[in-house]
Amino acid sequence: MEYSKSKLTALVLLRLAIGWHFLFEGMVKVLNPSWSSKAYLLDSGGFLKGFFEWMAHNTTILPVVDFMNAWGLTVVGFSLITGLFSRYASLVGIILLGLYYLSHPAYPGIDYLFPSDGSYFIINKTLVELFALYVIYSFPSDQFVGLERCWKYIKTPR
């Protein structure tokens, strides 16, 4: 699939911006030994509230959730920034964002402890970023700009 220069630039900039967001959020968590998702999970709302609260209270599950969240964000961010396996990273990012959204849906009547930085009705920034990752998945740019291009070159016999 060929892209015009402006379309490719837009896709790469979107991939880099989301990659930076994921990498930064992940590194903040990885580098803080006292970070835990417990408070966030306990603040859940919506129809899966019980499931997220169960994870927060389960002393066996919570460390796994914390590890997978922090390192998942970090690896997805790194992959998107470098342009290496960004389609897979996009899928993992979509799953993470889907879980975040289901934990804190933007539905009327649900109040959260953590303040929102906007007024939302069903669609919030988490869902918008999820859709943007779907665009990156659907129109991969790493085969043109990124380490995936180098990876393809190395794998191809000469």
C-alpha positions as CSV (number, residue, x, y, z in Angstrom):
1,M,0.0,0.0,0.0
2,E,1.4,3.4,-1.0
3,Y,0.7,6.6,0.9
4,S,1.2,10.2,-0.1
5,K,3.8,12.1,1.7
6,S,1.3,14.1,3.8
7,K,-0.7,10.9,4.7
8,L,2.5,9.1,5.7
9,T,3.6,12.1,7.8
10,A,0.2,12.3,9.5
11,L,0.3,8.5,10.3
12,V,3.9,8.7,11.6
13,L,3.1,11.8,13.8
14,L,0.0,10.0,15.2
15,R,2.1,6.9,15.9
16,L,4.8,8.9,17.6
17,A,2.4,11.0,19.7
18,I,0.6,7.9,21.0
19,G,3.9,6.1,21.5
20,W,5.2,8.9,23.6
21,H,2.1,9.0,25.7
22,F,2.3,5.3,26.3
23,L,6.0,5.2,26.9
24,F,5.9,8.2,29.3
25,E,2.9,6.7,31.3
26,G,4.6,3.4,31.5
27,M,8.0,4.7,32.6
28,V,6.4,6.8,35.3
29,K,4.9,3.6,36.7
30,V,7.9,1.4,36.2
31,L,10.3,3.8,37.9
32,N,8.0,4.4,40.9
33,P,8.4,1.3,43.2
34,S,5.3,2.4,45.2
35,W,3.0,2.8,42.2
36,S,-0.1,0.6,42.2
37,S,-3.2,0.5,40.2
38,K,-5.2,-0.4,43.3
39,A,-6.8,3.1,43.8
40,Y,-7.7,3.4,40.1
41,L,-9.3,0.0,40.1
42,L,-11.2,0.7,43.3
43,D,-12.5,3.9,41.7
44,S,-14.1,1.9,38.8
45,G,-17.6,2.5,37.7
46,G,-20.0,0.9,35.2
47,F,-21.1,-2.7,34.7
48,L,-17.6,-4.2,35.3
49,K,-17.0,-2.3,38.6
50,G,-17.1,-5.6,40.6
51,F,-14.5,-7.2,38.4
52,F,-12.1,-4.3,38.7
53,E,-12.7,-4.1,42.5
54,W,-12.0,-7.9,42.7
55,M,-8.6,-7.4,41.0
56,A,-7.8,-4.5,43.4
57,H,-8.6,-6.6,46.5
58,N,-6.9,-9.8,45.2
59,T,-3.3,-9.8,46.6
60,T,-2.2,-12.4,44.0
61,I,-3.7,-10.7,41.0
62,L,-2.9,-7.1,41.8
63,P,0.9,-7.4,41.4
64,V,0.4,-9.1,38.1
65,V,-2.0,-6.4,36.9
66,D,0.5,-3.7,38.1
67,F,3.4,-5.4,36.3
68,M,1.4,-6.0,33.0
69,N,0.0,-2.4,33.1
70,A,3.3,-0.6,33.7
71,W,5.4,-2.8,31.3
72,G,2.6,-3.1,28.7
73,L,2.4,0.7,28.4
74,T,6.2,0.9,28.2
75,V,6.7,-1.7,25.6
76,V,3.8,-0.5,23.5
77,G,5.1,3.0,23.6
78,F,8.6,1.9,22.7
79,S,7.3,-0.1,19.8
80,L,5.2,2.7,18.4
81,I,8.0,5.2,18.7
82,T,10.6,3.0,17.1
83,G,8.2,1.6,14.5
84,L,9.0,-2.0,15.3
85,F,6.1,-4.4,15.4
86,S,3.7,-1.4,15.8
87,R,0.7,-3.4,14.5
88,Y,1.1,-5.8,17.4
89,A,1.7,-2.9,19.8
90,S,-1.4,-1.2,18.5
91,L,-3.5,-4.3,19.3
92,V,-2.1,-4.5,22.8
93,G,-2.7,-0.8,23.3
94,I,-6.3,-1.2,22.1
95,I,-6.8,-3.9,24.7
96,L,-5.2,-1.7,27.5
97,L,-7.3,1.3,26.5
98,G,-10.4,-0.8,26.3
99,L,-9.8,-2.0,29.8
100,Y,-9.2,1.6,31.0
101,Y,-12.4,2.7,29.3
102,L,-14.5,-0.2,30.8
103,S,-13.0,0.6,34.2
104,H,-14.0,4.3,34.0
105,P,-16.7,4.7,31.3
106,A,-17.9,8.2,30.5
107,Y,-21.5,7.4,31.3
108,P,-23.9,9.8,32.9
109,G,-24.5,9.4,36.6
110,I,-21.1,7.8,37.5
111,D,-18.9,9.9,39.8
112,Y,-15.2,9.2,40.2
113,L,-12.8,10.2,42.9
114,F,-10.2,11.3,40.4
115,P,-11.3,14.4,38.6
116,S,-11.7,14.4,34.8
117,D,-10.1,17.2,32.8
118,G,-13.2,17.7,30.7
119,S,-16.8,17.0,30.3
120,Y,-17.6,13.8,28.6
121,F,-20.7,11.9,27.4
122,I,-19.9,8.3,26.3
123,I,-16.8,9.3,24.2
124,N,-13.8,10.4,26.2
125,K,-10.1,10.8,25.5
126,T,-9.4,7.2,26.2
127,L,-11.8,6.0,23.6
128,V,-10.5,8.6,21.1
129,E,-6.9,7.3,21.6
130,L,-8.2,3.7,21.2
131,F,-9.7,4.6,17.8
132,A,-6.5,6.4,16.8
133,L,-4.6,3.1,17.6
134,Y,-7.1,1.3,15.4
135,V,-6.1,3.7,12.6
136,I,-2.4,3.0,13.2
137,Y,-3.2,-0.8,13.1
138,S,-5.2,-0.4,9.9
139,F,-2.7,1.8,8.1
140,P,0.8,0.7,9.4
141,S,3.5,3.3,8.7
142,D,6.4,1.4,10.3
143,Q,7.1,-0.4,7.0
144,F,8.0,3.0,5.5
145,V,9.3,4.9,8.5
146,G,10.6,2.8,11.4
147,L,12.7,-0.1,12.4
148,E,10.2,-2.5,10.9
149,R,11.5,-1.4,7.5
150,C,15.0,-2.3,8.6
151,W,13.7,-5.6,10.1
152,K,12.1,-6.5,6.7
153,Y,15.4,-5.7,4.9
154,I,17.4,-8.0,7.3
155,K,14.8,-10.9,7.0
156,T,14.7,-10.7,3.2
157,P,17.3,-12.9,1.5
158,R,19.5,-11.1,-1.0
